[in-house]
Amino acid sequence: MGRCLSRCLVGTGLLLAASLGAGFSAGALGDQHWEALHGDVRRGDVVPLETILDWLDAHYIGEVLEVEVERENGYIEYEIKLLGPQNQVVAFEFDGQSGRLMSIEGVRIDDMRRP
């Protein structure tokens, strides 16, 4: 599977539109929320998704299945689900402002860690 995270995400058309979290529902809330998110990234208030994907790619083996972006009370969180080499699904949650990994949930997570 190798270095597939960023390329697979873009190659499969999942870029942020894969699954929209609270506050970013495309149909119900419109483009203004996407514009606000892009503005937050441009100002440096939110870490770009690419930075998070690069970190994941450097530390874990897997293919991106889903990306969710949630905004609650001004707080941004990224949740990224990866498919591991043993077909395990692992969810990674990141703080959108700092880029810090907050939690990992799934099975056989150690089998996905890069040496």
Biopython code that builds the backbone (N, CA, C, O; Angstrom):
import numpy as np
from Bio.PDB.StructureBuilder import StructureBuilder

atoms = [
    (1, "MET", "N", (0.825, -1.188, 0.000)),
    (1, "MET", "CA", (0.000, 0.000, 0.000)),
    (1, "MET", "C", (0.866, 1.247, 0.000)),
    (1, "MET", "O", (0.549, 2.206, -0.703)),
    (2, "GLY", "N", (1.936, 1.263, 0.756)),
    (2, "GLY", "CA", (2.928, 2.325, 0.673)),
    (2, "GLY", "C", (2.389, 3.728, 0.832)),
    (2, "GLY", "O", (1.422, 3.963, 1.557)),
    (3, "ARG", "N", (3.034, 4.663, 0.139)),
    (3, "ARG", "CA", (2.700, 6.073, 0.261)),
    (3, "ARG", "C", (1.474, 6.394, -0.586)),
    (3, "ARG", "O", (1.587, 6.983, -1.661)),
    (4, "CYS", "N", (0.330, 6.009, -0.105)),
    (4, "CYS", "CA", (-0.898, 6.158, -0.881)),
    (4, "CYS", "C", (-1.836, 7.212, -0.328)),
    (4, "CYS", "O", (-2.775, 7.605, -1.020)),
    (5, "LEU", "N", (-1.625, 7.681, 0.878)),
    (5, "LEU", "CA", (-2.639, 8.497, 1.536)),
    (5, "LEU", "C", (-3.087, 9.688, 0.716)),
    (5, "LEU", "O", (-4.255, 9.756, 0.334)),
    (6, "SER", "N", (-2.207, 10.623, 0.432)),
    (6, "SER", "CA", (-2.615, 11.836, -0.276)),
    (6, "SER", "C", (-3.095, 11.522, -1.683)),
    (6, "SER", "O", (-4.135, 12.016, -2.120)),
    (7, "ARG", "N", (-2.335, 10.701, -2.385)),
    (7, "ARG", "CA", (-2.707, 10.394, -3.763)),
    (7, "ARG", "C", (-4.007, 9.619, -3.836)),
    (7, "ARG", "O", (-4.837, 9.898, -4.702)),
    (8, "CYS", "N", (-4.209, 8.645, -2.946)),
    (8, "CYS", "CA", (-5.453, 7.879, -2.959)),
    (8, "CYS", "C", (-6.635, 8.768, -2.629)),
    (8, "CYS", "O", (-7.701, 8.634, -3.229)),
    (9, "LEU", "N", (-6.458, 9.666, -1.689)),
    (9, "LEU", "CA", (-7.543, 10.556, -1.297)),
    (9, "LEU", "C", (-7.990, 11.388, -2.482)),
    (9, "LEU", "O", (-9.186, 11.470, -2.763)),
    (10, "VAL", "N", (-7.051, 12.005, -3.181)),
    (10, "VAL", "CA", (-7.392, 12.834, -4.324)),
    (10, "VAL", "C", (-7.819, 11.961, -5.489)),
    (10, "VAL", "O", (-8.765, 12.293, -6.203)),
    (11, "GLY", "N", (-7.122, 10.837, -5.687)),
    (11, "GLY", "CA", (-7.402, 9.957, -6.807)),
    (11, "GLY", "C", (-8.789, 9.351, -6.763)),
    (11, "GLY", "O", (-9.356, 9.048, -7.813)),
    (12, "THR", "N", (-9.346, 9.167, -5.592)),
    (12, "THR", "CA", (-10.682, 8.583, -5.493)),
    (12, "THR", "C", (-11.751, 9.644, -5.307)),
    (12, "THR", "O", (-12.926, 9.326, -5.120)),
    (13, "GLY", "N", (-11.343, 10.906, -5.358)),
    (13, "GLY", "CA", (-12.314, 11.983, -5.270)),
    (13, "GLY", "C", (-12.873, 12.204, -3.873)),
    (13, "GLY", "O", (-13.970, 12.745, -3.736)),
    (14, "LEU", "N", (-12.156, 11.806, -2.840)),
    (14, "LEU", "CA", (-12.677, 11.910, -1.493)),
    (14, "LEU", "C", (-12.344, 13.221, -0.806)),
    (14, "LEU", "O", (-12.805, 13.457, 0.311)),
    (15, "LEU", "N", (-11.571, 14.067, -1.429)),
    (15, "LEU", "CA", (-11.043, 15.263, -0.782)),
    (15, "LEU", "C", (-12.116, 16.031, -0.034)),
    (15, "LEU", "O", (-12.910, 16.760, -0.627)),
    (16, "LEU", "N", (-12.126, 15.857, 1.256)),
    (16, "LEU", "CA", (-13.027, 16.507, 2.202)),
    (16, "LEU", "C", (-14.504, 16.293, 1.926)),
    (16, "LEU", "O", (-15.317, 16.423, 2.841)),
    (17, "ALA", "N", (-14.871, 15.975, 0.719)),
    (17, "ALA", "CA", (-16.279, 15.809, 0.403)),
    (17, "ALA", "C", (-16.755, 14.403, 0.742)),
    (17, "ALA", "O", (-17.937, 14.094, 0.594)),
    (18, "ALA", "N", (-15.851, 13.558, 1.191)),
    (18, "ALA", "CA", (-16.205, 12.163, 1.452)),
    (18, "ALA", "C", (-17.340, 12.054, 2.448)),
    (18, "ALA", "O", (-18.331, 11.365, 2.207)),
    (19, "SER", "N", (-17.192, 12.717, 3.533)),
    (19, "SER", "CA", (-18.210, 12.656, 4.570)),
    (19, "SER", "C", (-18.108, 13.937, 5.370)),
    (19, "SER", "O", (-17.070, 14.218, 5.968)),
    (20, "LEU", "N", (-19.163, 14.706, 5.386)),
    (20, "LEU", "CA", (-19.108, 16.019, 6.010)),
    (20, "LEU", "C", (-19.688, 15.956, 7.401)),
    (20, "LEU", "O", (-20.786, 15.442, 7.614)),
    (21, "GLY", "N", (-18.937, 16.484, 8.340)),
    (21, "GLY", "CA", (-19.358, 16.453, 9.734)),
    (21, "GLY", "C", (-20.312, 17.577, 10.069)),
    (21, "GLY", "O", (-20.732, 18.339, 9.198)),
    (22, "ALA", "N", (-20.645, 17.669, 11.331)),
    (22, "ALA", "CA", (-21.571, 18.687, 11.817)),
    (22, "ALA", "C", (-21.102, 20.069, 11.417)),
    (22, "ALA", "O", (-19.932, 20.409, 11.589)),
    (23, "GLY", "N", (-21.995, 20.851, 10.895)),
    (23, "GLY", "CA", (-21.654, 22.217, 10.520)),
    (23, "GLY", "C", (-21.134, 22.353, 9.107)),
    (23, "GLY", "O", (-20.913, 23.470, 8.641)),
    (24, "PHE", "N", (-20.934, 21.248, 8.414)),
    (24, "PHE", "CA", (-20.435, 21.327, 7.047)),
    (24, "PHE", "C", (-21.284, 20.511, 6.084)),
    (24, "PHE", "O", (-20.762, 20.033, 5.077)),
    (25, "SER", "N", (-22.518, 20.341, 6.342)),
    (25, "SER", "CA", (-23.382, 19.592, 5.450)),
    (25, "SER", "C", (-23.625, 20.405, 4.187)),
    (25, "SER", "O", (-24.255, 21.461, 4.231)),
    (26, "ALA", "N", (-23.130, 19.914, 3.078)),
    (26, "ALA", "CA", (-23.148, 20.679, 1.834)),
    (26, "ALA", "C", (-24.552, 21.062, 1.404)),
    (26, "ALA", "O", (-24.786, 22.209, 1.025)),
    (27, "GLY", "N", (-25.489, 20.126, 1.456)),
    (27, "GLY", "CA", (-26.828, 20.421, 0.998)),
    (27, "GLY", "C", (-27.560, 21.393, 1.895)),
    (27, "GLY", "O", (-28.214, 22.316, 1.409)),
    (28, "ALA", "N", (-27.460, 21.198, 3.190)),
    (28, "ALA", "CA", (-28.234, 21.993, 4.132)),
    (28, "ALA", "C", (-27.629, 23.356, 4.407)),
    (28, "ALA", "O", (-28.363, 24.317, 4.637)),
    (29, "LEU", "N", (-26.318, 23.463, 4.391)),
    (29, "LEU", "CA", (-25.696, 24.694, 4.847)),
    (29, "LEU", "C", (-24.994, 25.499, 3.760)),
    (29, "LEU", "O", (-24.633, 26.653, 3.992)),
    (30, "GLY", "N", (-24.796, 24.927, 2.601)),
    (30, "GLY", "CA", (-24.235, 25.684, 1.501)),
    (30, "GLY", "C", (-22.730, 25.859, 1.550)),
    (30, "GLY", "O", (-22.046, 25.313, 2.416)),
    (31, "ASP", "N", (-22.227, 26.645, 0.587)),
    (31, "ASP", "CA", (-20.794, 26.818, 0.401)),
    (31, "ASP", "C", (-20.146, 27.744, 1.422)),
    (31, "ASP", "O", (-18.922, 27.729, 1.552)),
    (32, "GLN", "N", (-20.909, 28.542, 2.147)),
    (32, "GLN", "CA", (-20.311, 29.510, 3.064)),
    (32, "GLN", "C", (-19.451, 28.829, 4.129)),
    (32, "GLN", "O", (-18.459, 29.405, 4.575)),
    (33, "HIS", "N", (-19.810, 27.623, 4.539)),
    (33, "HIS", "CA", (-19.030, 26.924, 5.553)),
    (33, "HIS", "C", (-17.708, 26.432, 4.987)),
    (33, "HIS", "O", (-16.693, 26.423, 5.683)),
    (34, "TRP", "N", (-17.720, 26.020, 3.714)),
    (34, "TRP", "CA", (-16.466, 25.625, 3.057)),
    (34, "TRP", "C", (-15.570, 26.838, 2.908)),
    (34, "TRP", "O", (-14.361, 26.759, 3.122)),
    (35, "GLU", "N", (-16.162, 27.952, 2.542)),
    (35, "GLU", "CA", (-15.379, 29.183, 2.407)),
    (35, "GLU", "C", (-14.777, 29.589, 3.742)),
    (35, "GLU", "O", (-13.632, 30.037, 3.794)),
    (36, "ALA", "N", (-15.531, 29.439, 4.816)),
    (36, "ALA", "CA", (-15.024, 29.760, 6.151)),
    (36, "ALA", "C", (-13.859, 28.842, 6.514)),
    (36, "ALA", "O", (-12.858, 29.301, 7.063)),
    (37, "LEU", "N", (-13.982, 27.553, 6.212)),
    (37, "LEU", "CA", (-12.904, 26.612, 6.492)),
    (37, "LEU", "C", (-11.653, 26.972, 5.705)),
    (37, "LEU", "O", (-10.553, 26.980, 6.258)),
    (38, "HIS", "N", (-11.809, 27.266, 4.431)),
    (38, "HIS", "CA", (-10.646, 27.645, 3.602)),
    (38, "HIS", "C", (-10.011, 28.929, 4.135)),
    (38, "HIS", "O", (-8.787, 29.061, 4.138)),
    (39, "GLY", "N", (-10.824, 29.857, 4.576)),
    (39, "GLY", "CA", (-10.299, 31.090, 5.172)),
    (39, "GLY", "C", (-9.521, 30.800, 6.442)),
    (39, "GLY", "O", (-8.463, 31.386, 6.670)),
    (40, "ASP", "N", (-10.034, 29.900, 7.271)),
    (40, "ASP", "CA", (-9.336, 29.500, 8.493)),
    (40, "ASP", "C", (-7.968, 28.896, 8.166)),
    (40, "ASP", "O", (-6.981, 29.180, 8.844)),
    (41, "VAL", "N", (-7.918, 28.072, 7.136)),
    (41, "VAL", "CA", (-6.651, 27.450, 6.722)),
    (41, "VAL", "C", (-5.695, 28.515, 6.196)),
    (41, "VAL", "O", (-4.520, 28.523, 6.562)),
    (42, "ARG", "N", (-6.185, 29.419, 5.339)),
    (42, "ARG", "CA", (-5.326, 30.483, 4.773)),
    (42, "ARG", "C", (-4.733, 31.366, 5.870)),
    (42, "ARG", "O", (-3.577, 31.778, 5.774)),
    (43, "ARG", "N", (-5.505, 31.657, 6.897)),
    (43, "ARG", "CA", (-5.029, 32.504, 7.998)),
    (43, "ARG", "C", (-4.100, 31.756, 8.950)),
    (43, "ARG", "O", (-3.450, 32.371, 9.795)),
    (44, "GLY", "N", (-4.038, 30.443, 8.816)),
    (44, "GLY", "CA", (-3.204, 29.651, 9.711)),
    (44, "GLY", "C", (-3.908, 29.248, 10.989)),
    (44, "GLY", "O", (-3.272, 28.738, 11.912)),
    (45, "ASP", "N", (-5.214, 29.468, 11.059)),
    (45, "ASP", "CA", (-5.982, 29.090, 12.244)),
    (45, "ASP", "C", (-6.290, 27.598, 12.282)),
    (45, "ASP", "O", (-6.539, 27.035, 13.349)),
    (46, "VAL", "N", (-6.272, 26.959, 11.108)),
    (46, "VAL", "CA", (-6.561, 25.535, 10.981)),
    (46, "VAL", "C", (-5.458, 24.899, 10.137)),
    (46, "VAL", "O", (-5.020, 25.465, 9.135)),
    (47, "VAL", "N", (-5.022, 23.726, 10.556)),
    (47, "VAL", "CA", (-3.996, 22.981, 9.832)),
    (47, "VAL", "C", (-4.607, 22.437, 8.543)),
    (47, "VAL", "O", (-5.712, 21.896, 8.572)),
    (48, "PRO", "N", (-3.914, 22.567, 7.415)),
    (48, "PRO", "CA", (-4.441, 22.012, 6.159)),
    (48, "PRO", "C", (-4.563, 20.489, 6.220)),
    (48, "PRO", "O", (-3.750, 19.821, 6.857)),
    (49, "LEU", "N", (-5.567, 19.956, 5.564)),
    (49, "LEU", "CA", (-5.755, 18.510, 5.504)),
    (49, "LEU", "C", (-4.500, 17.830, 4.975)),
    (49, "LEU", "O", (-4.133, 16.761, 5.463)),
    (50, "GLU", "N", (-3.848, 18.413, 4.009)),
    (50, "GLU", "CA", (-2.639, 17.822, 3.418)),
    (50, "GLU", "C", (-1.562, 17.577, 4.484)),
    (50, "GLU", "O", (-0.854, 16.572, 4.426)),
    (51, "THR", "N", (-1.440, 18.476, 5.440)),
    (51, "THR", "CA", (-0.461, 18.319, 6.514)),
    (51, "THR", "C", (-0.791, 17.094, 7.372)),
    (51, "THR", "O", (0.096, 16.326, 7.745)),
    (52, "ILE", "N", (-2.066, 16.927, 7.673)),
    (52, "ILE", "CA", (-2.512, 15.776, 8.461)),
    (52, "ILE", "C", (-2.252, 14.482, 7.683)),
    (52, "ILE", "O", (-1.757, 13.507, 8.248)),
    (53, "LEU", "N", (-2.580, 14.475, 6.401)),
    (53, "LEU", "CA", (-2.371, 13.283, 5.576)),
    (53, "LEU", "C", (-0.891, 12.947, 5.441)),
    (53, "LEU", "O", (-0.519, 11.773, 5.441)),
    (54, "ASP", "N", (-0.043, 13.968, 5.325)),
    (54, "ASP", "CA", (1.401, 13.728, 5.252)),
    (54, "ASP", "C", (1.905, 13.075, 6.531)),
    (54, "ASP", "O", (2.726, 12.159, 6.480)),
    (55, "TRP", "N", (1.411, 13.544, 7.691)),
    (55, "TRP", "CA", (1.806, 12.952, 8.965)),
    (55, "TRP", "C", (1.365, 11.491, 9.042)),
    (55, "TRP", "O", (2.139, 10.620, 9.439)),
    (56, "LEU", "N", (0.116, 11.234, 8.658)),
    (56, "LEU", "CA", (-0.384, 9.856, 8.677)),
    (56, "LEU", "C", (0.448, 8.962, 7.762)),
    (56, "LEU", "O", (0.798, 7.841, 8.129)),
    (57, "ASP", "N", (0.758, 9.459, 6.583)),
    (57, "ASP", "CA", (1.527, 8.692, 5.609)),
    (57, "ASP", "C", (2.923, 8.374, 6.140)),
    (57, "ASP", "O", (3.459, 7.303, 5.854)),
    (58, "ALA", "N", (3.508, 9.270, 6.893)),
    (58, "ALA", "CA", (4.845, 9.056, 7.452)),
    (58, "ALA", "C", (4.837, 8.048, 8.605)),
    (58, "ALA", "O", (5.861, 7.425, 8.886)),
    (59, "HIS", "N", (3.702, 7.883, 9.267)),
    (59, "HIS", "CA", (3.653, 7.056, 10.464)),
    (59, "HIS", "C", (2.826, 5.769, 10.342)),
    (59, "HIS", "O", (3.013, 4.843, 11.131)),
    (60, "TYR", "N", (1.921, 5.700, 9.369)),
    (60, "TYR", "CA", (1.019, 4.551, 9.256)),
    (60, "TYR", "C", (0.870, 4.105, 7.807)),
    (60, "TYR", "O", (0.944, 4.910, 6.879)),
    (61, "ILE", "N", (0.658, 2.808, 7.636)),
    (61, "ILE", "CA", (0.399, 2.217, 6.323)),
    (61, "ILE", "C", (-1.116, 2.078, 6.188)),
    (61, "ILE", "O", (-1.774, 1.576, 7.100)),
    (62, "GLY", "N", (-1.670, 2.515, 5.070)),
    (62, "GLY", "CA", (-3.104, 2.357, 4.868)),
    (62, "GLY", "C", (-3.615, 3.227, 3.743)),
    (62, "GLY", "O", (-2.911, 4.094, 3.225)),
    (63, "GLU", "N", (-4.853, 2.973, 3.381)),
    (63, "GLU", "CA", (-5.531, 3.747, 2.346)),
    (63, "GLU", "C", (-6.676, 4.510, 2.985)),
    (63, "GLU", "O", (-7.388, 3.982, 3.840)),
    (64, "VAL", "N", (-6.847, 5.749, 2.568)),
    (64, "VAL", "CA", (-7.908, 6.589, 3.106)),
    (64, "VAL", "C", (-9.262, 6.073, 2.634)),
    (64, "VAL", "O", (-9.499, 5.905, 1.437)),
    (65, "LEU", "N", (-10.137, 5.828, 3.589)),
    (65, "LEU", "CA", (-11.507, 5.423, 3.274)),
    (65, "LEU", "C", (-12.473, 6.591, 3.381)),
    (65, "LEU", "O", (-13.415, 6.712, 2.598)),
    (66, "GLU", "N", (-12.222, 7.459, 4.376)),
    (66, "GLU", "CA", (-13.190, 8.513, 4.664)),
    (66, "GLU", "C", (-12.497, 9.650, 5.393)),
    (66, "GLU", "O", (-11.600, 9.437, 6.209)),
    (67, "VAL", "N", (-12.933, 10.860, 5.082)),
    (67, "VAL", "CA", (-12.467, 12.055, 5.783)),
    (67, "VAL", "C", (-13.689, 12.823, 6.244)),
    (67, "VAL", "O", (-14.594, 13.103, 5.458)),
    (68, "GLU", "N", (-13.711, 13.161, 7.524)),
    (68, "GLU", "CA", (-14.783, 13.991, 8.066)),
    (68, "GLU", "C", (-14.163, 15.239, 8.675)),
    (68, "GLU", "O", (-13.102, 15.188, 9.297)),
    (69, "VAL", "N", (-14.847, 16.356, 8.484)),
    (69, "VAL", "CA", (-14.448, 17.609, 9.117)),
    (69, "VAL", "C", (-15.635, 18.086, 9.931)),
    (69, "VAL", "O", (-16.735, 18.265, 9.409)),
    (70, "GLU", "N", (-15.397, 18.288, 11.218)),
    (70, "GLU", "CA", (-16.464, 18.752, 12.088)),
    (70, "GLU", "C", (-16.095, 20.087, 12.690)),
    (70, "GLU", "O", (-14.952, 20.314, 13.085)),
    (71, "ARG", "N", (-17.081, 20.970, 12.755)),
    (71, "ARG", "CA", (-16.897, 22.265, 13.416)),
    (71, "ARG", "C", (-18.006, 22.399, 14.452)),
    (71, "ARG", "O", (-19.193, 22.365, 14.128)),
    (72, "GLU", "N", (-17.590, 22.551, 15.695)),
    (72, "GLU", "CA", (-18.534, 22.773, 16.776)),
    (72, "GLU", "C", (-18.023, 23.907, 17.639)),
    (72, "GLU", "O", (-16.921, 23.833, 18.182)),
    (73, "ASN", "N", (-18.813, 24.948, 17.766)),
    (73, "ASN", "CA", (-18.434, 26.112, 18.574)),
    (73, "ASN", "C", (-17.074, 26.672, 18.163)),
    (73, "ASN", "O", (-16.285, 27.077, 19.017)),
    (74, "GLY", "N", (-16.799, 26.696, 16.866)),
    (74, "GLY", "CA", (-15.552, 27.246, 16.367)),
    (74, "GLY", "C", (-14.377, 26.288, 16.403)),
    (74, "GLY", "O", (-13.295, 26.628, 15.924)),
    (75, "TYR", "N", (-14.559, 25.112, 16.953)),
    (75, "TYR", "CA", (-13.502, 24.122, 17.076)),
    (75, "TYR", "C", (-13.572, 23.178, 15.873)),
    (75, "TYR", "O", (-14.647, 22.681, 15.537)),
    (76, "ILE", "N", (-12.423, 22.930, 15.219)),
    (76, "ILE", "CA", (-12.362, 22.048, 14.044)),
    (76, "ILE", "C", (-11.698, 20.737, 14.436)),
    (76, "ILE", "O", (-10.696, 20.720, 15.152)),
    (77, "GLU", "N", (-12.274, 19.636, 13.955)),
    (77, "GLU", "CA", (-11.694, 18.318, 14.175)),
    (77, "GLU", "C", (-11.720, 17.543, 12.862)),
    (77, "GLU", "O", (-12.725, 17.536, 12.151)),
    (78, "TYR", "N", (-10.605, 16.893, 12.553)),
    (78, "TYR", "CA", (-10.536, 15.999, 11.399)),
    (78, "TYR", "C", (-10.645, 14.561, 11.913)),
    (78, "TYR", "O", (-9.996, 14.196, 12.893)),
    (79, "GLU", "N", (-11.462, 13.756, 11.252)),
    (79, "GLU", "CA", (-11.466, 12.317, 11.502)),
    (79, "GLU", "C", (-11.175, 11.637, 10.182)),
    (79, "GLU", "O", (-11.861, 11.864, 9.185)),
    (80, "ILE", "N", (-10.152, 10.802, 10.186)),
    (80, "ILE", "CA", (-9.736, 10.111, 8.968)),
    (80, "ILE", "C", (-9.730, 8.622, 9.254)),
    (80, "ILE", "O", (-9.113, 8.170, 10.218)),
    (81, "LYS", "N", (-10.418, 7.862, 8.414)),
    (81, "LYS", "CA", (-10.448, 6.414, 8.542)),
    (81, "LYS", "C", (-9.539, 5.806, 7.482)),
    (81, "LYS", "O", (-9.625, 6.130, 6.297)),
    (82, "LEU", "N", (-8.664, 4.912, 7.944)),
    (82, "LEU", "CA", (-7.746, 4.215, 7.044)),
    (82, "LEU", "C", (-8.077, 2.732, 7.003)),
    (82, "LEU", "O", (-8.514, 2.147, 7.995)),
    (83, "LEU", "N", (-7.862, 2.138, 5.841)),
    (83, "LEU", "CA", (-7.949, 0.692, 5.674)),
    (83, "LEU", "C", (-6.529, 0.155, 5.742)),
    (83, "LEU", "O", (-5.682, 0.506, 4.922)),
    (84, "GLY", "N", (-6.275, -0.704, 6.731)),
    (84, "GLY", "CA", (-4.937, -1.235, 6.950)),
    (84, "GLY", "C", (-4.634, -2.450, 6.101)),
    (84, "GLY", "O", (-5.500, -2.938, 5.374)),
    (85, "PRO", "N", (-3.391, -2.948, 6.190)),
    (85, "PRO", "CA", (-2.936, -4.061, 5.356)),
    (85, "PRO", "C", (-3.648, -5.384, 5.648)),
    (85, "PRO", "O", (-3.589, -6.306, 4.834)),
    (86, "GLN", "N", (-4.313, -5.487, 6.789)),
    (86, "GLN", "CA", (-5.072, -6.693, 7.119)),
    (86, "GLN", "C", (-6.575, -6.422, 7.048)),
    (86, "GLN", "O", (-7.372, -7.083, 7.714)),
    (87, "ASN", "N", (-6.940, -5.441, 6.231)),
    (87, "ASN", "CA", (-8.329, -5.019, 6.042)),
    (87, "ASN", "C", (-8.981, -4.484, 7.313)),
    (87, "ASN", "O", (-10.204, -4.499, 7.444)),
    (88, "GLN", "N", (-8.158, -4.012, 8.245)),
    (88, "GLN", "CA", (-8.701, -3.392, 9.441)),
    (88, "GLN", "C", (-8.986, -1.922, 9.161)),
    (88, "GLN", "O", (-8.274, -1.276, 8.392)),
    (89, "VAL", "N", (-10.028, -1.404, 9.788)),
    (89, "VAL", "CA", (-10.374, 0.009, 9.652)),
    (89, "VAL", "C", (-9.999, 0.692, 10.956)),
    (89, "VAL", "O", (-10.406, 0.267, 12.037)),
    (90, "VAL", "N", (-9.215, 1.761, 10.837)),
    (90, "VAL", "CA", (-8.755, 2.500, 12.009)),
    (90, "VAL", "C", (-9.112, 3.966, 11.817)),
    (90, "VAL", "O", (-8.856, 4.545, 10.761)),
    (91, "ALA", "N", (-9.710, 4.565, 12.857)),
    (91, "ALA", "CA", (-10.112, 5.975, 12.822)),
    (91, "ALA", "C", (-9.114, 6.803, 13.629)),
    (91, "ALA", "O", (-8.800, 6.479, 14.774)),
    (92, "PHE", "N", (-8.626, 7.873, 13.012)),
    (92, "PHE", "CA", (-7.697, 8.805, 13.635)),
    (92, "PHE", "C", (-8.411, 10.144, 13.777)),
    (92, "PHE", "O", (-8.997, 10.639, 12.814)),
    (93, "GLU", "N", (-8.368, 10.732, 14.966)),
    (93, "GLU", "CA", (-8.961, 12.051, 15.184)),
    (93, "GLU", "C", (-7.853, 13.051, 15.485)),
    (93, "GLU", "O", (-6.977, 12.804, 16.313)),
    (94, "PHE", "N", (-7.912, 14.195, 14.789)),
    (94, "PHE", "CA", (-6.911, 15.243, 14.929)),
    (94, "PHE", "C", (-7.558, 16.560, 15.313)),
    (94, "PHE", "O", (-8.653, 16.885, 14.853)),
    (95, "ASP", "N", (-6.880, 17.307, 16.148)),
    (95, "ASP", "CA", (-7.272, 18.675, 16.472)),
    (95, "ASP", "C", (-6.969, 19.529, 15.245)),
    (95, "ASP", "O", (-5.825, 19.574, 14.791)),
    (96, "GLY", "N", (-7.964, 20.195, 14.712)),
    (96, "GLY", "CA", (-7.802, 20.988, 13.503)),
    (96, "GLY", "C", (-6.935, 22.225, 13.689)),
    (96, "GLY", "O", (-6.287, 22.668, 12.741)),
    (97, "GLN", "N", (-6.909, 22.785, 14.879)),
    (97, "GLN", "CA", (-6.121, 23.992, 15.108)),
    (97, "GLN", "C", (-4.636, 23.683, 15.296)),
    (97, "GLN", "O", (-3.786, 24.430, 14.811)),
    (98, "SER", "N", (-4.317, 22.597, 15.989)),
    (98, "SER", "CA", (-2.910, 22.283, 16.279)),
    (98, "SER", "C", (-2.352, 21.172, 15.395)),
    (98, "SER", "O", (-1.137, 21.061, 15.234)),
    (99, "GLY", "N", (-3.233, 20.346, 14.821)),
    (99, "GLY", "CA", (-2.786, 19.192, 14.052)),
    (99, "GLY", "C", (-2.429, 18.008, 14.931)),
    (99, "GLY", "O", (-1.979, 16.981, 14.424)),
    (100, "ARG", "N", (-2.620, 18.129, 16.241)),
    (100, "ARG", "CA", (-2.266, 17.076, 17.195)),
    (100, "ARG", "C", (-3.214, 15.890, 17.068)),
    (100, "ARG", "O", (-4.431, 16.052, 16.979)),
    (101, "LEU", "N", (-2.626, 14.682, 17.060)),
    (101, "LEU", "CA", (-3.417, 13.458, 17.084)),
    (101, "LEU", "C", (-4.073, 13.344, 18.449)),
    (101, "LEU", "O", (-3.389, 13.338, 19.473)),
    (102, "MET", "N", (-5.405, 13.254, 18.469)),
    (102, "MET", "CA", (-6.138, 13.196, 19.735)),
    (102, "MET", "C", (-6.506, 11.771, 20.120)),
    (102, "MET", "O", (-6.476, 11.422, 21.300)),
    (103, "SER", "N", (-6.856, 10.937, 19.131)),
    (103, "SER", "CA", (-7.230, 9.561, 19.460)),
    (103, "SER", "C", (-7.110, 8.666, 18.237)),
    (103, "SER", "O", (-7.142, 9.119, 17.093)),
    (104, "ILE", "N", (-6.970, 7.377, 18.527)),
    (104, "ILE", "CA", (-6.945, 6.335, 17.497)),
    (104, "ILE", "C", (-7.864, 5.231, 17.992)),
    (104, "ILE", "O", (-7.770, 4.797, 19.140)),
    (105, "GLU", "N", (-8.762, 4.777, 17.107)),
    (105, "GLU", "CA", (-9.661, 3.670, 17.454)),
    (105, "GLU", "C", (-9.626, 2.638, 16.349)),
    (105, "GLU", "O", (-9.663, 2.979, 15.167)),
    (106, "GLY", "N", (-9.556, 1.381, 16.733)),
    (106, "GLY", "CA", (-9.573, 0.309, 15.753)),
    (106, "GLY", "C", (-8.845, -0.911, 16.280)),
    (106, "GLY", "O", (-8.453, -0.959, 17.445)),
    (107, "VAL", "N", (-8.669, -1.880, 15.425)),
    (107, "VAL", "CA", (-7.985, -3.121, 15.793)),
    (107, "VAL", "C", (-6.693, -3.255, 15.010)),
    (107, "VAL", "O", (-6.562, -2.730, 13.904)),
    (108, "ARG", "N", (-5.750, -3.956, 15.591)),
    (108, "ARG", "CA", (-4.448, -4.220, 14.972)),
    (108, "ARG", "C", (-3.773, -2.935, 14.480)),
    (108, "ARG", "O", (-3.207, -2.893, 13.387)),
    (109, "ILE", "N", (-3.844, -1.908, 15.296)),
    (109, "ILE", "CA", (-3.264, -0.609, 14.953)),
    (109, "ILE", "C", (-1.754, -0.723, 14.802)),
    (109, "ILE", "O", (-1.170, -0.113, 13.907)),
    (110, "ASP", "N", (-1.116, -1.508, 15.679)),
    (110, "ASP", "CA", (0.337, -1.637, 15.598)),
    (110, "ASP", "C", (0.800, -2.234, 14.279)),
    (110, "ASP", "O", (1.918, -1.961, 13.841)),
    (111, "ASP", "N", (-0.038, -3.047, 13.635)),
    (111, "ASP", "CA", (0.307, -3.627, 12.338)),
    (111, "ASP", "C", (0.342, -2.578, 11.230)),
    (111, "ASP", "O", (0.856, -2.839, 10.142)),
    (112, "MET", "N", (-0.199, -1.406, 11.500)),
    (112, "MET", "CA", (-0.224, -0.335, 10.494)),
    (112, "MET", "C", (0.926, 0.667, 10.690)),
    (112, "MET", "O", (1.191, 1.490, 9.815)),
    (113, "ARG", "N", (1.601, 0.590, 11.840)),
    (113, "ARG", "CA", (2.685, 1.547, 12.108)),
    (113, "ARG", "C", (3.864, 1.305, 11.178)),
    (113, "ARG", "O", (4.253, 0.164, 10.928)),
    (114, "ARG", "N", (4.418, 2.384, 10.677)),
    (114, "ARG", "CA", (5.620, 2.265, 9.850)),
    (114, "ARG", "C", (6.820, 2.028, 10.766)),
    (114, "ARG", "O", (6.876, 2.561, 11.874)),
    (115, "PRO", "N", (7.782, 1.224, 10.296)),
    (115, "PRO", "CA", (8.990, 0.976, 11.102)),
    (115, "PRO", "C", (9.856, 2.221, 11.234)),
    (115, "PRO", "O", (10.904, 2.179, 11.879)),
]
sb = StructureBuilder()
sb.init_structure("model")
sb.init_model(0)
sb.init_chain("A")
sb.init_seg("    ")
for serial, (resi, resn, name, xyz) in enumerate(atoms, 1):
    if name == "N":
        sb.init_residue(resn, " ", resi, " ")
    sb.init_atom(name, np.array(xyz, "f"), 0.0, 1.0, " ", f" {name:<3s}", serial, name[0])
structure = sb.get_structure()
